[in-house]
Structure formats: C-alpha cells, structure tokens
Amino acid sequence: MKTLDKIPTGKIERAGKLLTTGLKVGANYVAYYGEKLVNSSLTKDKLNENNAEDIYDGLKTLKGSALKVAQMLSMDKSVMPQAYVDKFSLAQFSVPALSAPLVRKTFKKYLGKYPEDVFDEFSADAANAASIGQVHLATKDHKKLAVKIQYPGVAESISSDLALVKPFAISLFNLKGNDFDRYFKEVETKLLEETDYVLELKQSIEISKACAHIKGLRFPQYYPALSSQKILTMDWMEGEHLAEFTSHNTDKILANKIGQALWNFYMFQIHELRQVHADPHPGNFLVDNDANLIPIDFGCVKVIPLDFYTPYFALLDPISINNPALFLEKMYELEIIRTDDAQADIDYFVDLFHKLLSLFTKPFHQTEFDFSNPQFFASIASLGEELTQDKRLRKMNGNRGSKHLLYMNRTFFGLYSLLNDLKAKINTTEYSALAKLPV
C-alpha cells in the first residue's frame, strides 16, 4: 500500500479535499441518473460502491477525525448500505501509513530520539494503520513491542474538521437553537482525548489491571518510559483482529467463549468501574490462538456519571419500561422529554422510546441471549427504516437527550454488533450482581 509523506493539516487544505470528494460524489449521481433514464431497472448498488470508494479515498488521506467518523459509520450495518460498511470498515486497521522518513521525524519530535536509538530493532513499515495513528513492531531486550505513533496534526485539525461538518449535522438532525453545541463539544472532547497518549496510557494501565481477573481476557503490558504525548509503547500481542477471526470461524464453542469474555468485560466496566471502553469496533480487539480476547486500544473511555447511570440502566428492567409513570420520570431525567414539550410531543416520544427500549433491552430480559438470532437484528433494521421514514420525527427538534447518550448508545450498538459478528450465545447474568439499578 502506498505510504504518505504528508497529511493535510490546515483548515483550507482539508476543506478543499472534502470539497473535491463532494464533487466526485456529485458526478457519480449525475452518471447514475443518466443511466437510469435508459435502464429503469438499474439499482443503486453501483452508485453506493462508487460513492463509498470516493468518500473513503478522500478521507483516508485526511486521517484524524474525518477518518474516525468513517470508522464509526462502518459499524452501522442495520442502516448503511453494505458498500459503505465494507469500504469504511477499512478505517479500523487498514489505511495508508506514514512514510519511513515521516515516522522518524515524528518519533524524534515526541520522544527526543530516533527509533533506532531507543529500540534494538524497529520496523520502518507500519504493521497496522488506522484513523489516529499507526503501529510498528519493535524489539528491546529480546521483547517484542508494539509502538503506536500518532499522525502529525491530528489533534490540531479536530476542531476545524468538526466545524466543517457542523452545518450538515444541524440540517440532517434538525438541530435548533444553541443547545446542540453540547453534543458537538462532547464529540470534540472525546476525539481530543483519543489524541492524548499520556491519558490513553493511564486508562490502559488502570482498566487492564482492574479487568485482569475476567476469564478469557488478556492484556498487554504498557511502558511509560517508552511513551509520550504522541507515542505509546506496549507488548506486541500475537493474534488476529476480531473481524479476521469472525470471517473464518465456524466453531460455536470458541465464538461463545470469546463473546462471553467480551460481554463480561463491558458489564464489569460499566457497573463496577463506572467507565467503559467506548470504541467497540473489531480493530480494537485481537483473538489469540487460545481464543482469548485481547483489548488493545483504550483511547476512547467514557466516564459514566451517577446521575446518568441511574436512569439509563434502570430502564434495563422490564418493570421500569412497563410502568408508565416511572418510564416518563426516566425520560425526563435523561432529557429526552423536556419541560417545554407539548403534551402531544410527550405522548409521541414516550411511545417511540418505549418501542425502542423494549427491543434494544431484550438481551437483558433473559438468562441467555443468542446474538446470532437474525430476527432480533432484522427487527432493529426494520425499526431503523421506520424511523428514517417518519416525517414527524424529521420535523422534531433534534436537541434531545443527555450528551452522555451519544457514547453510551454507541458503546451498546458496537457491543451488539461485535457479538452478532461472533454469532455468540452468552449468559447475560454474569456480573449483573454488580449492577445496582435504583428505581
């Protein structure tokens, strides 16, 4: 794969790249509708493939938050066309890497020495490259190490990237007033945290130590002396990415073992640590030869405040969902329903979220849940389609819900998606005793 000698970092330069990508997409639409005039049976499959390719090709050279958005979108299998899912999923661990000279320059800037002065051996070619940084194999004192190097200018471009997409998001989600700034601020804060490798080092050590007792999990050791603001060094862990494992695995017992470890990992973090690995995509997990799950990236960790945790997880209980007064109370606490809402809007949102939660909380309502169940995910896809067609919802002010819903919902959506990829059947009661869900 071709390497990059430079990443656009200036606002004008990055905006120009996005504009060029937009023009390509526009040309694809013109070509599609031209063909449609002579072939009425033409589907949008080819259009989706061309658009996905052009958008991804534009984003992969920008890296940073632009590519991170593509990575997040690739998990939305129930709504996005498959062509986008397939192409955007490459952002998880397979994008053009920095060239060797740029790697040396970046390493010297942020660790004060060149790689060859720090390690016994250092591979100039990246083993993996993603949206924020890339990983190199190194050795020191006969130990294999993974050295993650952040792309230059990523942190500095986040605010300008979000400013570019803000007008489109306001239009797409019908955001009104100034209240929407809190959602953008939440996303900006989390993205900036992902560029702080000192913070990631701290989070990695703390969570891996706290979760080390969970059966079926393994964690690398981290090396503060070989890390800095933009460089993170840990043990090199042998294994394949979770997506690679699920693409060929046919052993149901192994799938269930890995799925159970994944479920327990998340439930323990949420209910015991009150913070959670909030970026559950396949590129952040390895599977070793003994079917152990290895989390390898703690850049995005969401702290769960108690005043959000209590109403959010109280709604896992069917008693709360099916008690109208209690359900309404939690909707207010989660800021989904507001004090200035008309009664007709309150009734509408109560009905909508009752339908949503009755479906999404099903795994918690039984001792075992089979995430290979096609009916469950077909119901999610069907509901998603129904909501996109709901004209009333599209007209409603999109400024709804606590800002904490953004990353908590993303976490559960990603977790469900990974368990579906595994086709795992899991015991949902493990670690549930840690969940204190006051009503």
C-alpha positions in Angstrom: 0.0 0.0 0.0 1.2 3.5 -0.9 2.7 5.5 2.1 2.0 9.1 2.9 4.8 11.8 3.1 2.4 14.5 4.2 -1.1 14.8 5.8 -3.2 17.9 5.1 -3.5 19.8 8.4 -4.6 23.3 7.5 -8.3 24.1 7.6 -8.4 25.4 4.0 -6.4 22.4 2.7 -8.6 19.9 4.5 -11.8 21.7 3.4 -10.5 21.7 -0.2 -10.0 17.9 0.0 -13.6 17.4 1.3 -14.9 19.7 -1.5 -13.1 17.6 -4.1 -14.6 14.5 -2.7 -18.1 16.1 -2.7 -17.7 16.9 -6.4 -16.8 13.3 -7.2 -19.9 12.1 -5.4 -22.0 14.6 -7.3 -20.6 13.3 -10.6 -21.5 9.8 -9.5 -25.1 10.8 -9.0 -25.2 12.6 -12.4 -23.8 9.4 -14.1 -26.3 7.2 -12.2 -29.4 9.2 -13.1 -28.2 9.4 -16.7 -28.0 5.6 -16.9 -31.3 5.3 -15.0 -33.0 7.1 -18.0 -32.1 4.3 -20.3 -32.3 1.4 -17.8 -35.2 1.8 -15.4 -34.3 -1.4 -13.6 -30.9 0.0 -12.5 -30.3 -0.3 -8.8 -28.2 2.0 -6.5 -25.7 -0.8 -5.8 -23.1 0.6 -8.2 -23.8 4.2 -7.1 -23.2 3.2 -3.5 -20.0 1.4 -4.4 -18.6 4.4 -6.3 -19.6 6.9 -3.6 -18.2 4.7 -0.8 -14.9 4.4 -2.7 -14.6 8.1 -3.5 -15.5 9.2 0.0 -13.2 6.7 1.7 -10.3 7.6 -0.7 -10.8 11.3 0.3 -10.9 10.6 4.0 -8.0 8.2 4.2 -5.5 10.9 3.2 -7.0 13.3 5.8 -6.9 10.8 8.7 -7.9 12.1 12.1 -11.5 12.9 13.0 -12.6 12.7 9.3 -11.5 9.1 9.1 -12.7 8.4 12.6 -16.2 9.2 11.5 -16.0 6.7 8.7 -14.8 4.1 11.1 -17.8 4.8 13.4 -20.2 4.7 10.5 -18.9 1.3 9.4 -20.5 -0.2 12.5 -24.0 0.9 11.5 -24.8 -2.3 9.5 -28.5 -2.0 10.0 -28.9 1.3 8.3 -25.9 2.0 6.0 -25.7 0.3 2.5 -23.3 -2.6 2.6 -20.9 -0.9 0.1 -20.3 1.8 2.7 -19.9 -0.7 5.6 -17.4 -2.7 3.6 -15.3 0.3 2.5 -15.5 2.3 5.7 -14.6 -0.7 7.8 -11.0 -0.5 6.3 -10.6 2.6 8.5 -10.4 0.3 11.6 -6.9 -1.0 10.8 -6.0 -0.7 7.2 -5.3 2.7 5.7 -2.2 4.3 4.0 0.6 4.6 6.5 3.1 7.3 7.1 6.4 7.0 5.1 9.5 5.9 7.0 11.1 9.4 6.9 8.0 11.0 8.3 7.9 8.3 11.0 11.5 9.0 12.1 10.8 12.8 12.2 7.6 12.3 14.3 9.3 9.9 16.6 12.3 12.3 17.2 9.9 15.2 17.8 7.9 13.4 20.5 10.4 11.2 22.2 13.6 13.2 21.7 15.4 10.3 19.9 15.2 8.4 16.7 13.6 4.9 16.9 17.0 3.2 16.3 18.4 5.0 19.3 15.6 3.7 21.6 14.9 0.1 20.4 17.2 -2.8 19.4 15.1 -3.2 16.3 12.4 -1.1 14.7 10.4 -1.9 11.6 10.1 1.2 9.4 6.9 -0.2 7.8 3.8 0.0 9.8 2.1 -3.3 10.9 -1.3 -1.6 11.1 -2.6 1.9 10.3 -5.9 3.4 11.4 -7.5 6.8 11.8 -5.5 8.4 14.6 -2.2 6.6 14.5 -0.2 3.6 13.2 1.6 0.7 14.9 5.2 -0.5 14.3 6.9 -3.7 15.5 10.0 -3.1 17.6 12.2 -5.2 19.9 14.0 -4.2 23.1 15.8 -6.6 25.5 14.6 -9.6 23.5 10.9 -8.5 24.0 8.6 -7.7 21.0 6.8 -4.4 21.4 4.1 -2.6 19.6 4.8 1.1 19.2 1.9 3.3 18.3 2.8 6.7 16.6 0.2 9.4 16.2 -0.2 11.1 12.8 1.1 14.7 12.7 -1.5 17.4 13.1 -4.4 15.1 14.0 -5.2 16.9 17.3 -4.9 20.3 15.8 -7.4 19.5 13.0 -10.2 18.1 15.1 -11.9 21.4 15.9 -11.7 22.6 12.3 -13.0 19.3 10.9 -16.0 19.4 13.2 -16.7 23.0 12.3 -16.8 21.8 8.6 -19.4 19.1 9.2 -21.4 21.1 11.8 -23.8 22.8 9.3 -24.5 19.5 7.6 -25.2 17.8 11.0 -27.5 20.7 12.0 -29.5 20.2 8.8 -29.5 16.4 8.9 -30.7 16.1 12.5 -32.9 19.2 12.5 -31.0 20.8 15.4 -32.4 24.1 16.6 -31.2 26.8 18.9 -27.8 26.8 20.5 -28.3 23.7 22.7 -26.7 21.5 20.1 -23.3 22.8 21.0 -23.1 20.4 23.9 -23.3 17.4 21.6 -20.5 18.8 19.4 -18.5 19.6 22.5 -18.9 16.0 23.7 -17.6 14.6 20.4 -14.8 17.1 20.2 -13.7 16.3 23.8 -13.7 12.6 23.2 -11.8 12.9 20.0 -9.2 15.2 21.6 -8.8 12.6 24.4 -8.0 10.0 21.8 -5.1 12.1 20.7 -3.7 12.3 24.2 -1.5 9.2 24.5 -0.5 10.1 28.1 -4.2 9.8 29.0 -4.5 6.6 27.0 -1.5 5.1 28.8 -3.1 5.9 32.2 -6.5 4.5 31.1 -4.9 1.4 29.6 -3.0 0.5 32.7 -5.9 1.2 35.1 -8.6 -0.7 33.1 -6.4 -3.7 32.2 -5.4 -4.1 35.8 -9.0 -3.8 37.0 -10.2 -6.3 34.5 -7.3 -8.8 34.6 -9.3 -11.3 36.6 -12.0 -11.7 34.0 -11.8 -15.1 32.4 -10.9 -15.2 28.7 -9.2 -11.8 28.6 -5.6 -10.9 28.1 -3.9 -7.5 28.2 -0.5 -6.2 27.1 1.9 -4.6 29.5 2.5 -0.9 28.9 5.8 1.0 29.1 5.6 4.7 30.3 9.3 5.2 29.8 8.9 4.4 26.1 5.8 6.5 25.7 4.9 10.2 25.3 2.1 12.5 24.3 2.1 11.1 20.8 3.8 7.7 21.2 2.5 4.7 23.1 4.5 1.5 23.6 3.1 -1.8 24.8 3.7 -5.5 24.4 3.3 -6.9 20.9 0.3 -9.3 21.3 0.1 -12.2 18.8 -3.3 -12.7 17.4 -5.7 -11.7 14.6 -8.2 -8.9 14.6 -11.7 -9.8 15.7 -13.0 -9.2 12.2 -10.5 -11.6 10.7 -11.4 -14.2 13.3 -15.1 -13.9 12.7 -14.7 -14.1 8.9 -13.5 -17.7 9.1 -14.5 -19.1 12.4 -17.1 -21.9 12.4 -16.5 -23.2 16.0 -19.6 -22.2 18.0 -17.9 -23.0 21.3 -15.0 -20.6 20.6 -17.4 -17.9 19.5 -19.4 -18.3 22.7 -16.2 -18.2 24.8 -15.0 -15.0 23.2 -18.4 -13.4 23.2 -18.8 -14.2 26.9 -15.4 -12.6 27.7 -16.5 -9.5 25.7 -19.8 -9.2 27.5 -18.3 -9.7 30.9 -15.5 -7.1 30.0 -18.2 -4.5 29.2 -20.6 -5.2 32.1 -17.8 -5.2 34.6 -16.5 -1.8 33.4 -20.0 -0.3 33.3 -21.3 -1.5 36.7 -18.1 -1.7 38.7 -15.7 0.9 37.3 -18.4 3.3 36.0 -16.3 4.0 33.0 -16.2 2.0 29.7 -14.2 1.3 26.6 -16.5 3.3 24.3 -15.0 2.3 20.9 -16.0 -1.3 20.4 -15.1 -2.0 16.8 -13.2 -5.1 15.5 -9.9 -3.2 15.0 -9.6 -2.7 18.8 -9.6 -6.4 19.7 -7.4 -9.3 18.9 -8.0 -13.1 19.3 -5.1 -15.3 20.2 -4.6 -19.0 19.5 -6.2 -20.0 22.7 -9.4 -17.9 21.9 -8.6 -15.3 24.4 -9.8 -11.8 23.7 -7.2 -9.0 23.8 -8.3 -5.4 24.0 -5.6 -3.2 22.6 -6.8 0.4 22.5 -8.1 2.5 25.4 -8.0 5.8 23.7 -11.8 6.4 24.0 -13.1 5.8 27.5 -16.4 7.2 28.6 -16.8 8.0 32.3 -20.5 7.4 33.4 -21.8 9.9 35.9 -24.1 8.6 38.6 -27.0 10.9 37.7 -26.9 9.5 34.2 -26.1 5.9 35.1 -29.1 5.6 37.4 -32.0 6.4 35.0 -30.2 4.9 32.0 -29.7 1.5 33.5 -32.9 1.5 35.4 -34.6 1.2 32.0 -33.0 -2.2 31.5 -35.6 -3.6 33.9 -38.9 -4.5 32.2 -40.7 -3.2 35.3 -39.4 0.3 34.6 -40.2 0.1 30.9 -43.8 -1.1 31.5 -44.6 1.3 34.4 -45.9 4.4 32.6 -45.2 6.9 35.5 -41.7 5.5 36.1 -40.9 5.4 32.4 -42.0 9.1 32.0 -39.9 10.0 35.0 -36.7 8.4 33.5 -37.4 10.1 30.1 -37.3 13.5 31.9 -34.1 12.5 33.8 -32.4 11.5 30.5 -33.5 14.8 29.0 -35.3 13.0 26.2 -38.6 14.7 27.2 -38.3 18.4 28.1 -40.4 20.7 30.3 -41.3 22.9 27.3 -42.7 19.9 25.3 -46.4 20.0 24.4 -48.5 17.0 25.6 -48.8 15.7 22.1 -45.0 15.6 21.7 -44.6 13.9 25.1 -47.0 11.2 24.1 -45.2 10.8 20.8 -41.7 10.4 22.4 -43.0 8.1 25.2 -44.4 5.8 22.6 -41.3 6.0 20.4 -38.8 5.3 23.1 -41.0 2.6 24.7 -40.8 0.8 21.3 -37.1 1.4 21.0 -36.2 0.2 24.5 -38.5 -2.8 24.5 -36.4 -4.0 21.6 -32.9 -3.0 22.5 -33.1 -4.2 26.1 -34.2 -7.8 25.1 -30.8 -9.3 25.8 -31.1 -8.2 29.5 -34.5 -9.7 29.9 -33.4 -13.4 29.7 -30.7 -15.5 31.2 -29.2 -16.4 27.9 -29.3 -14.5 24.6 -28.2 -15.7 21.2 -26.7 -12.8 19.2 -26.8 -14.8 16.0 -30.6 -14.6 16.1 -31.4 -13.0 12.7 -34.9 -11.9 13.8 -33.5 -9.6 16.6 -31.3 -7.7 14.2 -33.9 -7.7 11.4 -36.2 -6.1 13.9 -33.5 -3.4 14.6 -33.1 -2.8 10.9 -36.8 -2.6 10.4 -37.3 -0.2 13.2 -34.4 1.9 11.9 -36.0 2.1 8.5 -39.3 3.0 10.1 -37.7 5.9 11.9 -36.0 7.2 8.8 -39.4 7.3 7.1 -41.1 9.0 10.0 -41.9 12.5 8.7 -43.0 13.8 12.1 -39.7 12.7 13.7 -37.7 14.5 10.9 -39.5 17.7 11.8 -38.9 17.5 15.5 -36.1 19.4 17.2 -33.1 17.1 17.3 -31.8 18.7 20.5 -32.9 15.8 22.7 -31.3 13.6 25.3 -28.3 13.8 27.7 -25.0 14.3 26.0 -23.9 11.1 27.6 -26.3 9.1 25.4 -24.0 9.7 22.4 -21.2 7.4 23.6 -23.2 5.1 25.8 -25.6 4.2 22.9 -22.6 3.9 20.6 -21.0 1.5 23.0 -24.0 -0.8 23.2 -24.6 -0.6 19.5 -21.0 -1.6 18.9 -21.1 -4.4 21.5 -24.2 -5.9 20.0 -22.6 -5.7 16.5 -19.4 -7.5 17.6 -21.5 -10.2 19.3 -23.5 -10.6 16.2 -20.3 -10.9 14.1 -19.2 -13.6 16.5 -22.6 -15.3 16.4 -22.2 -15.8 20.1 -24.7 -17.1 22.7 -23.9 -15.6 26.1 -25.0 -15.7 29.7 -26.3 -12.2 30.3 -26.4 -12.6 34.1 -22.7 -12.7 34.7 -21.5 -9.6 36.6 -25.1 -8.5 36.8 -24.9 -8.6 40.6 -22.6 -5.6 40.3 -25.3 -3.5 38.8 -27.2 -1.5 41.4 -30.1 -0.1 39.5 -32.1 2.1 41.8 -35.6 2.9 40.6 
